[in-house]
Amino acid sequence: MLIDEVLMARGEGTFVRRGEEMKAMESRSELKRKYKEDAKQAGIFLITCQANGKVYLGSSLNLHGSLNKHRFLLQYGNHWTRGLQQDWARHGPASFIFETVELIKPKDDPAFDIASELEKRERAWLQKTQGNRYNKDDIRE
């Protein structure tokens, strides 16, 4: 009867007062809005296998998203870099470090292009990690 009168609603295996359900929905939509408004950080990242010292070098205009994507793909055995995926299976997730090694900060200069700055910084990191990478030629995640 309370559900019919719209005073309560069915949740996931529970009943909640209608006002609480609306508050929860508002907070979810508020969180989504805040996520979309937050500026994405651009930069260079490394995924390092501590067992053998090899690294996967990547860059992204959205570091958080890229690191999550790589972690997800590795966990489910679908990463496109075969050697990295094999070492993940061999040594386990605890042997890997996911880290941001350089952030690219936007500048107020209208001529500043964050994508080209990211590419330039990535080339420098390619030189630093030469010969010890899982990904030899593929850059930009």
C-alpha positions as CSV (number, residue, x, y, z in Angstrom):
1,M,0.0,0.0,0.0
2,L,2.9,2.4,0.8
3,I,4.4,1.7,-2.6
4,D,1.0,2.3,-4.3
5,E,0.7,5.6,-2.5
6,V,4.3,6.5,-3.7
7,L,5.5,6.9,-0.1
8,M,8.0,4.1,-0.5
9,A,9.9,2.5,-3.3
10,R,11.5,-0.9,-3.9
11,G,15.3,-0.8,-3.9
12,E,17.7,-3.7,-4.5
13,G,16.1,-6.2,-2.1
14,T,15.0,-3.4,0.3
15,F,12.4,-0.8,0.6
16,V,13.2,2.9,1.0
17,R,11.3,6.0,1.8
18,R,10.5,7.9,-1.4
19,G,12.5,11.0,-0.4
20,E,15.6,9.0,0.4
21,E,15.5,7.4,-3.0
22,M,15.3,10.8,-4.7
23,K,18.2,12.1,-2.6
24,A,20.3,9.1,-3.7
25,M,19.4,9.8,-7.3
26,E,20.3,13.5,-7.0
27,S,23.7,12.7,-5.5
28,R,24.4,10.2,-8.3
29,S,23.6,12.8,-10.9
30,E,25.6,15.4,-9.0
31,L,28.6,13.0,-9.0
32,K,28.3,12.4,-12.7
33,R,28.1,16.1,-13.4
34,K,31.2,16.8,-11.3
35,Y,33.1,14.1,-13.1
36,K,32.3,15.5,-16.5
37,E,33.3,19.0,-15.4
38,D,36.6,18.0,-13.9
39,A,39.6,18.8,-16.1
40,K,41.4,15.7,-17.4
41,Q,45.1,15.6,-16.7
42,A,47.4,14.9,-19.6
43,G,50.8,13.3,-19.2
44,I,53.1,10.4,-19.5
45,F,52.7,7.1,-17.6
46,L,54.7,3.9,-17.0
47,I,53.5,0.4,-16.2
48,T,56.6,-1.2,-14.6
49,C,57.1,-4.9,-14.0
50,Q,59.2,-5.1,-10.8
51,A,60.1,-8.7,-11.6
52,N,62.1,-7.9,-14.7
53,G,62.3,-4.1,-14.8
54,K,60.5,-3.8,-18.2
55,V,58.2,-0.9,-18.7
56,Y,55.2,0.0,-20.8
57,L,55.4,3.7,-21.8
58,G,52.2,5.6,-22.6
59,S,50.8,9.0,-22.9
60,S,47.3,10.3,-22.7
61,L,45.2,13.5,-22.7
62,N,43.2,11.6,-19.9
63,L,45.7,9.9,-17.6
64,H,43.2,8.5,-15.2
65,G,41.1,7.0,-17.9
66,S,44.1,5.4,-19.7
67,L,45.6,3.9,-16.6
68,N,42.2,2.4,-15.7
69,K,41.8,1.0,-19.2
70,H,45.2,-0.7,-19.1
71,R,44.6,-2.1,-15.7
72,F,41.2,-3.4,-16.8
73,L,42.6,-5.0,-20.0
74,L,45.4,-6.7,-18.1
75,Q,43.1,-8.1,-15.4
76,Y,40.8,-9.6,-18.0
77,G,43.7,-10.9,-20.3
78,N,42.9,-8.7,-23.2
79,H,45.9,-6.3,-23.4
80,W,47.2,-5.9,-27.0
81,T,50.9,-5.9,-25.9
82,R,51.5,-9.6,-25.7
83,G,54.7,-9.5,-23.6
84,L,53.1,-7.2,-21.0
85,Q,50.1,-9.5,-20.8
86,Q,52.2,-12.6,-20.5
87,D,54.3,-11.1,-17.7
88,W,51.1,-10.0,-15.9
89,A,49.9,-13.6,-16.0
90,R,53.3,-15.0,-15.0
91,H,54.2,-12.6,-12.1
92,G,50.8,-11.4,-11.0
93,P,49.3,-7.9,-10.5
94,A,51.3,-7.3,-7.3
95,S,54.5,-7.2,-9.4
96,F,53.3,-4.1,-11.4
97,I,53.4,-0.4,-10.6
98,F,51.2,2.0,-12.5
99,E,52.6,5.5,-12.2
100,T,52.3,9.0,-13.7
101,V,55.9,10.2,-14.5
102,E,55.1,13.6,-16.0
103,L,52.1,15.9,-16.1
104,I,51.6,18.3,-18.9
105,K,50.1,21.6,-17.6
106,P,48.0,23.7,-19.9
107,K,49.3,27.2,-20.5
108,D,47.3,30.4,-21.0
109,D,49.1,31.0,-24.3
110,P,46.6,30.6,-27.2
111,A,49.3,29.1,-29.4
112,F,49.9,26.3,-26.8
113,D,48.9,22.9,-28.2
114,I,48.7,20.3,-25.4
115,A,48.7,17.4,-27.8
116,S,51.9,18.4,-29.5
117,E,53.6,19.1,-26.1
118,L,52.5,15.7,-25.0
119,E,54.0,14.1,-28.1
120,K,57.3,16.0,-27.6
121,R,57.6,14.9,-24.0
122,E,56.7,11.3,-24.9
123,R,59.6,11.2,-27.4
124,A,62.0,12.3,-24.6
125,W,60.6,9.4,-22.5
126,L,61.1,7.0,-25.4
127,Q,64.8,7.8,-25.3
128,K,65.0,7.4,-21.5
129,T,63.3,3.9,-21.6
130,Q,64.9,2.7,-24.9
131,G,65.6,-1.0,-24.9
132,N,63.7,-1.8,-21.8
133,R,60.1,-1.4,-23.0
134,Y,57.3,-3.8,-23.8
135,N,56.0,-1.5,-26.5
136,K,58.8,-0.7,-29.0
137,D,57.1,1.6,-31.5
138,D,53.5,2.1,-30.5
139,I,53.0,5.3,-28.6
140,R,50.0,7.4,-27.6
141,E,47.4,5.6,-25.7
